[in-house]
């Protein structure tokens, strides 16, 4: 049995489904920014937690920067380093600001 694939060919998952991960993360972040609220149902109970602005805007920016960070993994060259550093800085900043707001009790819930 001979293998007809070339060494440079990429699988279907890497070629078509791989880019959906950063696009999905960034799309979720854009949706959070434009909708202005996020409804979360923790656990198996009927409890509902609604995250309101400005916390949902911080979370939206976090997911956009996380999408940039994940996109940098699949790239090469100078653009990948730019995306990596911007994504890492933005996601760490967004995470730390939101964590500080949660710990300090400043988070806005509805």
Biopython code that builds the backbone (N, CA, C, O; Angstrom):
import numpy as np
from Bio.PDB.StructureBuilder import StructureBuilder

atoms = [
    (1, "UNK", "N", (0.845, -1.183, 0.000)),
    (1, "UNK", "CA", (0.000, 0.000, 0.000)),
    (1, "UNK", "C", (0.886, 1.239, 0.000)),
    (1, "UNK", "O", (1.778, 1.380, 0.836)),
    (2, "UNK", "N", (0.633, 2.115, -0.928)),
    (2, "UNK", "CA", (1.439, 3.326, -1.033)),
    (2, "UNK", "C", (0.671, 4.500, -0.443)),
    (2, "UNK", "O", (-0.557, 4.563, -0.507)),
    (3, "UNK", "N", (1.412, 5.407, 0.121)),
    (3, "UNK", "CA", (0.822, 6.611, 0.715)),
    (3, "UNK", "C", (0.897, 7.727, -0.317)),
    (3, "UNK", "O", (1.985, 8.080, -0.773)),
    (4, "UNK", "N", (-0.251, 8.282, -0.687)),
    (4, "UNK", "CA", (-0.285, 9.309, -1.725)),
    (4, "UNK", "C", (-0.254, 10.722, -1.158)),
    (4, "UNK", "O", (-0.291, 11.687, -1.922)),
    (5, "UNK", "N", (-0.188, 10.865, 0.148)),
    (5, "UNK", "CA", (-0.169, 12.213, 0.720)),
    (5, "UNK", "C", (1.227, 12.793, 0.626)),
    (5, "UNK", "O", (2.221, 12.073, 0.721)),
    (6, "UNK", "N", (1.291, 14.073, 0.443)),
    (6, "UNK", "CA", (2.576, 14.760, 0.388)),
    (6, "UNK", "C", (2.963, 15.198, 1.792)),
    (6, "UNK", "O", (2.095, 15.318, 2.657)),
    (7, "UNK", "N", (4.217, 15.433, 2.031)),
    (7, "UNK", "CA", (4.641, 15.827, 3.376)),
    (7, "UNK", "C", (4.052, 17.169, 3.829)),
    (7, "UNK", "O", (3.922, 17.407, 5.029)),
    (8, "UNK", "N", (3.698, 18.040, 2.891)),
    (8, "UNK", "CA", (3.180, 19.356, 3.247)),
    (8, "UNK", "C", (1.657, 19.398, 3.358)),
    (8, "UNK", "O", (1.092, 20.443, 3.682)),
    (9, "UNK", "N", (0.994, 18.288, 3.096)),
    (9, "UNK", "CA", (-0.472, 18.315, 3.170)),
    (9, "UNK", "C", (-0.913, 18.326, 4.620)),
    (9, "UNK", "O", (-0.310, 17.672, 5.471)),
    (10, "UNK", "N", (-1.978, 19.079, 4.895)),
    (10, "UNK", "CA", (-2.499, 19.185, 6.249)),
    (10, "UNK", "C", (-3.823, 18.454, 6.318)),
    (10, "UNK", "O", (-4.532, 18.334, 5.318)),
    (11, "UNK", "N", (-4.151, 17.971, 7.492)),
    (11, "UNK", "CA", (-5.386, 17.218, 7.650)),
    (11, "UNK", "C", (-6.592, 18.153, 7.589)),
    (11, "UNK", "O", (-6.455, 19.374, 7.666)),
    (12, "UNK", "N", (-7.752, 17.565, 7.450)),
    (12, "UNK", "CA", (-8.997, 18.325, 7.390)),
    (12, "UNK", "C", (-9.224, 19.119, 8.666)),
    (12, "UNK", "O", (-9.692, 20.257, 8.622)),
    (13, "UNK", "N", (-8.895, 18.522, 9.796)),
    (13, "UNK", "CA", (-9.113, 19.195, 11.076)),
    (13, "UNK", "C", (-8.230, 20.428, 11.196)),
    (13, "UNK", "O", (-8.695, 21.492, 11.604)),
    (14, "UNK", "N", (-6.966, 20.287, 10.844)),
    (14, "UNK", "CA", (-6.038, 21.413, 10.959)),
    (14, "UNK", "C", (-6.373, 22.497, 9.945)),
    (14, "UNK", "O", (-6.295, 23.688, 10.248)),
    (15, "UNK", "N", (-6.744, 22.080, 8.750)),
    (15, "UNK", "CA", (-6.958, 23.043, 7.670)),
    (15, "UNK", "C", (-8.281, 23.795, 7.790)),
    (15, "UNK", "O", (-8.326, 25.003, 7.555)),
    (16, "UNK", "N", (-9.354, 23.100, 8.150)),
    (16, "UNK", "CA", (-10.661, 23.737, 8.132)),
    (16, "UNK", "C", (-11.272, 23.959, 9.512)),
    (16, "UNK", "O", (-11.919, 24.981, 9.741)),
    (17, "UNK", "N", (-11.076, 23.026, 10.422)),
    (17, "UNK", "CA", (-11.694, 23.162, 11.737)),
    (17, "UNK", "C", (-10.804, 23.880, 12.745)),
    (17, "UNK", "O", (-11.312, 24.461, 13.705)),
    (18, "UNK", "N", (-9.504, 23.854, 12.549)),
    (18, "UNK", "CA", (-8.583, 24.525, 13.453)),
    (18, "UNK", "C", (-8.812, 26.019, 13.573)),
    (18, "UNK", "O", (-8.792, 26.534, 14.691)),
    (19, "UNK", "N", (-9.030, 26.750, 12.478)),
    (19, "UNK", "CA", (-9.275, 28.188, 12.591)),
    (19, "UNK", "C", (-10.586, 28.553, 13.292)),
    (19, "UNK", "O", (-10.783, 29.712, 13.659)),
    (20, "UNK", "N", (-11.478, 27.588, 13.481)),
    (20, "UNK", "CA", (-12.740, 27.901, 14.155)),
    (20, "UNK", "C", (-12.554, 28.159, 15.654)),
    (20, "UNK", "O", (-13.386, 28.826, 16.269)),
    (21, "UNK", "N", (-11.487, 27.645, 16.241)),
    (21, "UNK", "CA", (-11.259, 27.844, 17.675)),
    (21, "UNK", "C", (-10.980, 29.315, 17.987)),
    (21, "UNK", "O", (-11.684, 29.884, 18.822)),
    (22, "UNK", "N", (-9.987, 29.964, 17.358)),
    (22, "UNK", "CA", (-9.803, 31.387, 17.654)),
    (22, "UNK", "C", (-10.945, 32.255, 17.151)),
    (22, "UNK", "O", (-11.282, 33.261, 17.774)),
    (23, "UNK", "N", (-11.547, 31.872, 16.023)),
    (23, "UNK", "CA", (-12.686, 32.647, 15.530)),
    (23, "UNK", "C", (-13.879, 32.535, 16.469)),
    (23, "UNK", "O", (-14.600, 33.510, 16.681)),
    (24, "UNK", "N", (-14.087, 31.356, 17.028)),
    (24, "UNK", "CA", (-15.180, 31.175, 17.978)),
    (24, "UNK", "C", (-14.965, 31.968, 19.245)),
    (24, "UNK", "O", (-15.901, 32.573, 19.767)),
    (25, "UNK", "N", (-13.734, 31.972, 19.749)),
    (25, "UNK", "CA", (-13.426, 32.738, 20.951)),
    (25, "UNK", "C", (-13.593, 34.236, 20.702)),
    (25, "UNK", "O", (-14.207, 34.937, 21.507)),
    (26, "UNK", "N", (-13.057, 34.715, 19.608)),
    (26, "UNK", "CA", (-13.192, 36.142, 19.291)),
    (26, "UNK", "C", (-14.638, 36.506, 18.982)),
    (26, "UNK", "O", (-15.092, 37.591, 19.345)),
    (27, "UNK", "N", (-15.361, 35.618, 18.319)),
    (27, "UNK", "CA", (-16.780, 35.877, 18.042)),
    (27, "UNK", "C", (-17.605, 35.957, 19.311)),
    (27, "UNK", "O", (-18.503, 36.791, 19.425)),
    (28, "UNK", "N", (-17.301, 35.085, 20.269)),
    (28, "UNK", "CA", (-17.992, 35.145, 21.560)),
    (28, "UNK", "C", (-17.673, 36.450, 22.275)),
    (28, "UNK", "O", (-18.551, 37.042, 22.903)),
    (29, "UNK", "N", (-16.416, 36.906, 22.187)),
    (29, "UNK", "CA", (-16.044, 38.177, 22.796)),
    (29, "UNK", "C", (-16.750, 39.351, 22.155)),
    (29, "UNK", "O", (-17.194, 40.263, 22.852)),
    (30, "UNK", "N", (-16.862, 39.341, 20.838)),
    (30, "UNK", "CA", (-17.585, 40.418, 20.140)),
    (30, "UNK", "C", (-19.062, 40.389, 20.519)),
    (30, "UNK", "O", (-19.677, 41.439, 20.705)),
    (31, "UNK", "N", (-19.633, 39.191, 20.632)),
    (31, "UNK", "CA", (-21.035, 39.083, 21.039)),
    (31, "UNK", "C", (-21.240, 39.635, 22.451)),
    (31, "UNK", "O", (-22.239, 40.303, 22.720)),
    (32, "UNK", "N", (-20.300, 39.357, 23.344)),
    (32, "UNK", "CA", (-20.392, 39.904, 24.699)),
    (32, "UNK", "C", (-20.306, 41.423, 24.689)),
    (32, "UNK", "O", (-21.041, 42.093, 25.415)),
    (33, "UNK", "N", (-19.415, 41.966, 23.873)),
    (33, "UNK", "CA", (-19.276, 43.426, 23.811)),
    (33, "UNK", "C", (-20.543, 44.095, 23.288)),
    (33, "UNK", "O", (-20.956, 45.133, 23.805)),
    (34, "UNK", "N", (-21.155, 43.510, 22.275)),
    (34, "UNK", "CA", (-22.326, 44.146, 21.679)),
    (34, "UNK", "C", (-23.621, 43.863, 22.431)),
    (34, "UNK", "O", (-24.531, 44.692, 22.423)),
    (35, "UNK", "N", (-23.717, 42.712, 23.076)),
    (35, "UNK", "CA", (-24.962, 42.404, 23.786)),
    (35, "UNK", "C", (-25.029, 43.110, 25.132)),
    (35, "UNK", "O", (-26.106, 43.543, 25.542)),
    (36, "UNK", "N", (-23.906, 43.235, 25.828)),
    (36, "UNK", "CA", (-23.894, 43.952, 27.091)),
    (36, "UNK", "C", (-24.342, 43.137, 28.291)),
    (36, "UNK", "O", (-24.418, 43.680, 29.394)),
    (37, "UNK", "N", (-24.643, 41.855, 28.120)),
    (37, "UNK", "CA", (-24.996, 41.010, 29.248)),
    (37, "UNK", "C", (-24.747, 39.556, 28.887)),
    (37, "UNK", "O", (-24.753, 39.176, 27.716)),
    (38, "UNK", "N", (-24.529, 38.751, 29.922)),
    (38, "UNK", "CA", (-24.269, 37.332, 29.729)),
    (38, "UNK", "C", (-25.016, 36.573, 30.815)),
    (38, "UNK", "O", (-24.862, 36.870, 32.000)),
    (39, "UNK", "N", (-25.817, 35.602, 30.420)),
    (39, "UNK", "CA", (-26.594, 34.798, 31.358)),
    (39, "UNK", "C", (-25.872, 33.469, 31.542)),
    (39, "UNK", "O", (-25.565, 32.770, 30.576)),
    (40, "UNK", "N", (-25.610, 33.141, 32.787)),
    (40, "UNK", "CA", (-24.880, 31.917, 33.130)),
    (40, "UNK", "C", (-25.730, 31.096, 34.090)),
    (40, "UNK", "O", (-26.251, 31.624, 35.073)),
    (41, "UNK", "N", (-25.866, 29.828, 33.811)),
    (41, "UNK", "CA", (-26.629, 28.924, 34.681)),
    (41, "UNK", "C", (-25.664, 27.914, 35.295)),
    (41, "UNK", "O", (-25.400, 26.866, 34.706)),
    (42, "UNK", "N", (-25.128, 28.232, 36.494)),
    (42, "UNK", "CA", (-24.136, 27.338, 37.090)),
    (42, "UNK", "C", (-24.758, 26.052, 37.627)),
    (42, "UNK", "O", (-25.851, 26.064, 38.192)),
    (43, "UNK", "N", (-24.056, 24.962, 37.443)),
    (43, "UNK", "CA", (-24.482, 23.681, 37.997)),
    (43, "UNK", "C", (-25.765, 23.162, 37.399)),
    (43, "UNK", "O", (-26.146, 23.519, 36.284)),
    (44, "UNK", "N", (-26.427, 22.308, 38.165)),
    (44, "UNK", "CA", (-27.672, 21.693, 37.694)),
    (44, "UNK", "C", (-28.898, 22.315, 38.321)),
    (44, "UNK", "O", (-30.007, 21.809, 38.151)),
    (45, "UNK", "N", (-28.720, 23.385, 39.030)),
    (45, "UNK", "CA", (-29.866, 24.033, 39.672)),
    (45, "UNK", "C", (-30.544, 24.981, 38.687)),
    (45, "UNK", "O", (-30.093, 25.150, 37.555)),
    (46, "UNK", "N", (-31.612, 25.581, 39.129)),
    (46, "UNK", "CA", (-32.339, 26.543, 38.300)),
    (46, "UNK", "C", (-31.845, 27.968, 38.522)),
    (46, "UNK", "O", (-32.448, 28.918, 38.023)),
    (47, "UNK", "N", (-30.761, 28.123, 39.260)),
    (47, "UNK", "CA", (-30.222, 29.450, 39.531)),
    (47, "UNK", "C", (-29.685, 30.077, 38.246)),
    (47, "UNK", "O", (-29.142, 29.386, 37.384)),
    (48, "UNK", "N", (-29.840, 31.369, 38.134)),
    (48, "UNK", "CA", (-29.367, 32.111, 36.964)),
    (48, "UNK", "C", (-28.521, 33.273, 37.450)),
    (48, "UNK", "O", (-28.915, 34.007, 38.356)),
    (49, "UNK", "N", (-27.360, 33.433, 36.842)),
    (49, "UNK", "CA", (-26.470, 34.539, 37.140)),
    (49, "UNK", "C", (-26.331, 35.373, 35.876)),
    (49, "UNK", "O", (-25.963, 34.850, 34.824)),
    (50, "UNK", "N", (-26.619, 36.657, 35.970)),
    (50, "UNK", "CA", (-26.527, 37.546, 34.815)),
    (50, "UNK", "C", (-25.377, 38.511, 35.054)),
    (50, "UNK", "O", (-25.392, 39.280, 36.015)),
    (51, "UNK", "N", (-24.395, 38.468, 34.188)),
    (51, "UNK", "CA", (-23.251, 39.365, 34.269)),
    (51, "UNK", "C", (-23.570, 40.611, 33.450)),
    (51, "UNK", "O", (-23.907, 40.512, 32.270)),
    (52, "UNK", "N", (-23.467, 41.771, 34.069)),
    (52, "UNK", "CA", (-23.842, 43.039, 33.429)),
    (52, "UNK", "C", (-22.604, 43.901, 33.188)),
    (52, "UNK", "O", (-21.526, 43.597, 33.698)),
    (53, "UNK", "N", (-22.757, 44.993, 32.398)),
    (53, "UNK", "CA", (-21.629, 45.903, 32.177)),
    (53, "UNK", "C", (-21.174, 46.510, 33.491)),
    (53, "UNK", "O", (-22.021, 46.693, 34.366)),
    (54, "UNK", "N", (-19.948, 46.826, 33.694)),
    (54, "UNK", "CA", (-18.801, 46.762, 32.788)),
    (54, "UNK", "C", (-18.097, 45.408, 32.769)),
    (54, "UNK", "O", (-17.178, 45.201, 31.977)),
    (55, "UNK", "N", (-18.521, 44.486, 33.633)),
    (55, "UNK", "CA", (-17.831, 43.202, 33.711)),
    (55, "UNK", "C", (-17.966, 42.385, 32.438)),
    (55, "UNK", "O", (-17.039, 41.670, 32.058)),
    (56, "UNK", "N", (-19.094, 42.482, 31.785)),
    (56, "UNK", "CA", (-19.264, 41.722, 30.549)),
    (56, "UNK", "C", (-18.391, 42.305, 29.440)),
    (56, "UNK", "O", (-17.965, 41.569, 28.549)),
    (57, "UNK", "N", (-18.117, 43.603, 29.474)),
    (57, "UNK", "CA", (-17.218, 44.201, 28.490)),
    (57, "UNK", "C", (-15.777, 43.738, 28.718)),
    (57, "UNK", "O", (-15.035, 43.491, 27.768)),
    (58, "UNK", "N", (-15.400, 43.626, 29.976)),
    (58, "UNK", "CA", (-14.060, 43.113, 30.292)),
    (58, "UNK", "C", (-13.939, 41.662, 29.842)),
    (58, "UNK", "O", (-12.916, 41.263, 29.286)),
    (59, "UNK", "N", (-14.982, 40.875, 30.083)),
    (59, "UNK", "CA", (-14.975, 39.479, 29.646)),
    (59, "UNK", "C", (-14.937, 39.390, 28.127)),
    (59, "UNK", "O", (-14.251, 38.525, 27.582)),
    (60, "UNK", "N", (-15.658, 40.265, 27.431)),
    (60, "UNK", "CA", (-15.626, 40.276, 25.971)),
    (60, "UNK", "C", (-14.247, 40.585, 25.428)),
    (60, "UNK", "O", (-13.781, 39.936, 24.491)),
    (61, "UNK", "N", (-13.592, 41.578, 26.018)),
    (61, "UNK", "CA", (-12.224, 41.905, 25.593)),
    (61, "UNK", "C", (-11.280, 40.747, 25.887)),
    (61, "UNK", "O", (-10.377, 40.468, 25.098)),
    (62, "UNK", "N", (-11.479, 40.070, 27.019)),
    (62, "UNK", "CA", (-10.653, 38.910, 27.361)),
    (62, "UNK", "C", (-10.767, 37.829, 26.292)),
    (62, "UNK", "O", (-9.754, 37.270, 25.872)),
    (63, "UNK", "N", (-11.984, 37.528, 25.847)),
    (63, "UNK", "CA", (-12.156, 36.470, 24.851)),
    (63, "UNK", "C", (-11.620, 36.883, 23.479)),
    (63, "UNK", "O", (-11.153, 36.028, 22.726)),
    (64, "UNK", "N", (-11.676, 38.152, 23.144)),
    (64, "UNK", "CA", (-11.085, 38.611, 21.880)),
    (64, "UNK", "C", (-9.572, 38.449, 21.924)),
    (64, "UNK", "O", (-8.971, 37.945, 20.975)),
    (65, "UNK", "N", (-8.955, 38.873, 23.021)),
    (65, "UNK", "CA", (-7.508, 38.722, 23.155)),
    (65, "UNK", "C", (-7.103, 37.252, 23.246)),
    (65, "UNK", "O", (-6.035, 36.872, 22.767)),
    (66, "UNK", "N", (-7.945, 36.432, 23.854)),
    (66, "UNK", "CA", (-7.672, 35.000, 23.905)),
    (66, "UNK", "C", (-7.709, 34.401, 22.496)),
    (66, "UNK", "O", (-6.914, 33.519, 22.171)),
    (67, "UNK", "N", (-8.628, 34.880, 21.670)),
    (67, "UNK", "CA", (-8.669, 34.444, 20.272)),
    (67, "UNK", "C", (-7.402, 34.827, 19.526)),
    (67, "UNK", "O", (-6.902, 34.042, 18.719)),
    (68, "UNK", "N", (-6.871, 36.027, 19.782)),
    (68, "UNK", "CA", (-5.603, 36.433, 19.167)),
    (68, "UNK", "C", (-4.460, 35.535, 19.630)),
    (68, "UNK", "O", (-3.593, 35.156, 18.843)),
    (69, "UNK", "N", (-4.472, 35.202, 20.916)),
    (69, "UNK", "CA", (-3.424, 34.343, 21.464)),
    (69, "UNK", "C", (-3.465, 32.950, 20.842)),
    (69, "UNK", "O", (-2.421, 32.399, 20.494)),
    (70, "UNK", "N", (-4.641, 32.384, 20.700)),
    (70, "UNK", "CA", (-4.773, 31.056, 20.102)),
    (70, "UNK", "C", (-4.442, 31.102, 18.607)),
    (70, "UNK", "O", (-3.867, 30.154, 18.072)),
    (71, "UNK", "N", (-4.799, 32.194, 17.935)),
    (71, "UNK", "CA", (-4.479, 32.319, 16.512)),
    (71, "UNK", "C", (-2.976, 32.393, 16.286)),
    (71, "UNK", "O", (-2.483, 31.943, 15.252)),
    (72, "UNK", "N", (-2.246, 32.953, 17.236)),
    (72, "UNK", "CA", (-0.794, 33.060, 17.089)),
    (72, "UNK", "C", (-0.123, 31.698, 17.120)),
    (72, "UNK", "O", (0.976, 31.538, 16.588)),
    (73, "UNK", "N", (-0.766, 30.718, 17.735)),
    (73, "UNK", "CA", (-0.171, 29.380, 17.805)),
    (73, "UNK", "C", (-0.084, 28.753, 16.418)),
    (73, "UNK", "O", (0.868, 28.027, 16.129)),
    (74, "UNK", "N", (-1.055, 29.020, 15.564)),
    (74, "UNK", "CA", (-1.081, 28.413, 14.238)),
    (74, "UNK", "C", (-0.398, 29.216, 13.166)),
    (74, "UNK", "O", (-0.526, 28.883, 11.988)),
    (75, "UNK", "N", (0.326, 30.267, 13.521)),
    (75, "UNK", "CA", (0.963, 31.119, 12.526)),
    (75, "UNK", "C", (2.470, 31.095, 12.698)),
    (75, "UNK", "O", (2.990, 30.575, 13.686)),
    (76, "UNK", "N", (3.152, 31.657, 11.736)),
    (76, "UNK", "CA", (4.603, 31.791, 11.839)),
    (76, "UNK", "C", (4.997, 33.164, 11.319)),
    (76, "UNK", "O", (4.240, 33.803, 10.587)),
    (77, "UNK", "N", (6.166, 33.604, 11.694)),
    (77, "UNK", "CA", (6.666, 34.894, 11.235)),
    (77, "UNK", "C", (6.475, 35.983, 12.264)),
    (77, "UNK", "O", (6.139, 35.721, 13.419)),
    (78, "UNK", "N", (6.701, 37.235, 11.817)),
    (78, "UNK", "CA", (6.605, 38.376, 12.731)),
    (78, "UNK", "C", (5.179, 38.603, 13.212)),
    (78, "UNK", "O", (4.962, 39.027, 14.347)),
    (79, "UNK", "N", (4.219, 38.326, 12.358)),
    (79, "UNK", "CA", (2.826, 38.540, 12.740)),
    (79, "UNK", "C", (2.427, 37.624, 13.884)),
    (79, "UNK", "O", (1.618, 38.012, 14.727)),
    (80, "UNK", "N", (2.972, 36.427, 13.931)),
    (80, "UNK", "CA", (2.620, 35.509, 15.006)),
    (80, "UNK", "C", (3.132, 36.028, 16.344)),
    (80, "UNK", "O", (2.447, 35.908, 17.360)),
    (81, "UNK", "N", (4.335, 36.603, 16.351)),
    (81, "UNK", "CA", (4.843, 37.149, 17.613)),
    (81, "UNK", "C", (4.031, 38.347, 18.052)),
    (81, "UNK", "O", (3.772, 38.509, 19.245)),
    (82, "UNK", "N", (3.620, 39.198, 17.111)),
    (82, "UNK", "CA", (2.783, 40.340, 17.454)),
    (82, "UNK", "C", (1.455, 39.863, 18.031)),
    (82, "UNK", "O", (1.014, 40.354, 19.070)),
    (83, "UNK", "N", (0.820, 38.912, 17.362)),
    (83, "UNK", "CA", (-0.446, 38.372, 17.873)),
    (83, "UNK", "C", (-0.257, 37.697, 19.219)),
    (83, "UNK", "O", (-1.114, 37.821, 20.094)),
    (84, "UNK", "N", (0.846, 36.988, 19.403)),
    (84, "UNK", "CA", (1.091, 36.305, 20.664)),
    (84, "UNK", "C", (1.229, 37.303, 21.810)),
    (84, "UNK", "O", (0.580, 37.154, 22.845)),
    (85, "UNK", "N", (2.068, 38.315, 21.630)),
    (85, "UNK", "CA", (2.292, 39.271, 22.714)),
    (85, "UNK", "C", (1.066, 40.136, 22.996)),
    (85, "UNK", "O", (0.752, 40.401, 24.157)),
    (86, "UNK", "N", (0.377, 40.574, 21.961)),
    (86, "UNK", "CA", (-0.834, 41.360, 22.167)),
    (86, "UNK", "C", (-1.914, 40.496, 22.816)),
    (86, "UNK", "O", (-2.587, 40.941, 23.747)),
    (87, "UNK", "N", (-2.083, 39.273, 22.336)),
    (87, "UNK", "CA", (-3.071, 38.373, 22.917)),
    (87, "UNK", "C", (-2.763, 38.007, 24.346)),
    (87, "UNK", "O", (-3.659, 37.983, 25.189)),
    (88, "UNK", "N", (-1.503, 37.719, 24.635)),
    (88, "UNK", "CA", (-1.106, 37.369, 25.999)),
    (88, "UNK", "C", (-1.276, 38.544, 26.940)),
    (88, "UNK", "O", (-1.814, 38.383, 28.036)),
    (89, "UNK", "N", (-0.827, 39.724, 26.534)),
    (89, "UNK", "CA", (-0.948, 40.908, 27.380)),
    (89, "UNK", "C", (-2.401, 41.266, 27.628)),
    (89, "UNK", "O", (-2.792, 41.527, 28.765)),
    (90, "UNK", "N", (-3.205, 41.281, 26.570)),
    (90, "UNK", "CA", (-4.613, 41.637, 26.720)),
    (90, "UNK", "C", (-5.393, 40.634, 27.542)),
    (90, "UNK", "O", (-6.215, 41.018, 28.375)),
    (91, "UNK", "N", (-5.145, 39.345, 27.318)),
    (91, "UNK", "CA", (-5.897, 38.345, 28.077)),
    (91, "UNK", "C", (-5.472, 38.324, 29.540)),
    (91, "UNK", "O", (-6.322, 38.162, 30.415)),
    (92, "UNK", "N", (-4.183, 38.484, 29.832)),
    (92, "UNK", "CA", (-3.747, 38.549, 31.226)),
    (92, "UNK", "C", (-4.278, 39.800, 31.924)),
    (92, "UNK", "O", (-4.677, 39.744, 33.087)),
    (93, "UNK", "N", (-4.282, 40.920, 31.218)),
    (93, "UNK", "CA", (-4.806, 42.155, 31.800)),
    (93, "UNK", "C", (-6.301, 42.040, 32.057)),
    (93, "UNK", "O", (-6.773, 42.403, 33.135)),
    (94, "UNK", "N", (-7.055, 41.536, 31.076)),
    (94, "UNK", "CA", (-8.501, 41.363, 31.261)),
    (94, "UNK", "C", (-8.831, 40.388, 32.371)),
    (94, "UNK", "O", (-9.747, 40.623, 33.159)),
    (95, "UNK", "N", (-8.085, 39.290, 32.439)),
    (95, "UNK", "CA", (-8.318, 38.300, 33.490)),
    (95, "UNK", "C", (-7.998, 38.868, 34.867)),
    (95, "UNK", "O", (-8.748, 38.656, 35.820)),
    (96, "UNK", "N", (-6.877, 39.596, 34.972)),
    (96, "UNK", "CA", (-6.501, 40.130, 36.276)),
    (96, "UNK", "C", (-7.455, 41.234, 36.738)),
    (96, "UNK", "O", (-7.764, 41.325, 37.926)),
    (97, "UNK", "N", (-7.918, 42.067, 35.815)),
    (97, "UNK", "CA", (-8.876, 43.116, 36.188)),
    (97, "UNK", "C", (-10.196, 42.490, 36.633)),
    (97, "UNK", "O", (-10.766, 42.906, 37.642)),
    (98, "UNK", "N", (-10.679, 41.512, 35.903)),
    (98, "UNK", "CA", (-11.945, 40.869, 36.278)),
    (98, "UNK", "C", (-11.797, 40.081, 37.577)),
    (98, "UNK", "O", (-12.711, 40.068, 38.402)),
    (99, "UNK", "N", (-10.659, 39.430, 37.760)),
    (99, "UNK", "CA", (-10.431, 38.716, 39.019)),
    (99, "UNK", "C", (-10.385, 39.688, 40.188)),
    (99, "UNK", "O", (-10.939, 39.409, 41.252)),
    (100, "UNK", "N", (-9.729, 40.825, 39.998)),
    (100, "UNK", "CA", (-9.689, 41.830, 41.062)),
    (100, "UNK", "C", (-11.083, 42.347, 41.381)),
    (100, "UNK", "O", (-11.417, 42.537, 42.550)),
    (101, "UNK", "N", (-11.902, 42.577, 40.356)),
    (101, "UNK", "CA", (-13.271, 43.064, 40.587)),
    (101, "UNK", "C", (-14.104, 42.016, 41.318)),
    (101, "UNK", "O", (-14.928, 42.359, 42.166)),
    (102, "UNK", "N", (-13.894, 40.747, 40.996)),
    (102, "UNK", "CA", (-14.636, 39.681, 41.689)),
    (102, "UNK", "C", (-14.209, 39.590, 43.154)),
    (102, "UNK", "O", (-15.057, 39.488, 44.041)),
    (103, "UNK", "N", (-12.917, 39.624, 43.410)),
    (103, "UNK", "CA", (-12.404, 39.523, 44.769)),
    (103, "UNK", "C", (-12.799, 40.736, 45.614)),
    (103, "UNK", "O", (-13.146, 40.597, 46.788)),
    (104, "UNK", "N", (-12.744, 41.923, 45.009)),
    (104, "UNK", "CA", (-13.077, 43.149, 45.740)),
    (104, "UNK", "C", (-14.574, 43.345, 45.925)),
    (104, "UNK", "O", (-15.001, 44.240, 46.653)),
    (105, "UNK", "N", (-15.378, 42.499, 45.259)),
    (105, "UNK", "CA", (-16.829, 42.622, 45.386)),
    (105, "UNK", "C", (-17.422, 43.736, 44.552)),
    (105, "UNK", "O", (-18.511, 44.227, 44.851)),
    (106, "UNK", "N", (-16.718, 44.140, 43.509)),
    (106, "UNK", "CA", (-17.192, 45.228, 42.639)),
    (106, "UNK", "C", (-17.917, 44.724, 41.405)),
    (106, "UNK", "O", (-18.424, 45.526, 40.620)),
    (107, "UNK", "N", (-17.976, 43.412, 41.218)),
    (107, "UNK", "CA", (-18.619, 42.856, 40.022)),
    (107, "UNK", "C", (-20.107, 43.170, 40.036)),
    (107, "UNK", "O", (-20.744, 43.186, 41.089)),
    (108, "UNK", "N", (-20.652, 43.420, 38.849)),
    (108, "UNK", "CA", (-22.053, 43.826, 38.713)),
    (108, "UNK", "C", (-22.874, 42.637, 38.237)),
    (108, "UNK", "O", (-22.688, 42.150, 37.122)),
    (109, "UNK", "N", (-23.775, 42.177, 39.080)),
    (109, "UNK", "CA", (-24.667, 41.072, 38.745)),
    (109, "UNK", "C", (-26.104, 41.577, 38.697)),
    (109, "UNK", "O", (-26.472, 42.519, 39.399)),
    (110, "UNK", "N", (-26.897, 40.941, 37.866)),
    (110, "UNK", "CA", (-28.298, 41.338, 37.773)),
    (110, "UNK", "C", (-29.211, 40.282, 38.305)),
    (110, "UNK", "O", (-30.429, 40.459, 38.299)),
]
sb = StructureBuilder()
sb.init_structure("model")
sb.init_model(0)
sb.init_chain("A")
sb.init_seg("    ")
for serial, (resi, resn, name, xyz) in enumerate(atoms, 1):
    if name == "N":
        sb.init_residue(resn, " ", resi, " ")
    sb.init_atom(name, np.array(xyz, "f"), 0.0, 1.0, " ", f" {name:<3s}", serial, name[0])
structure = sb.get_structure()
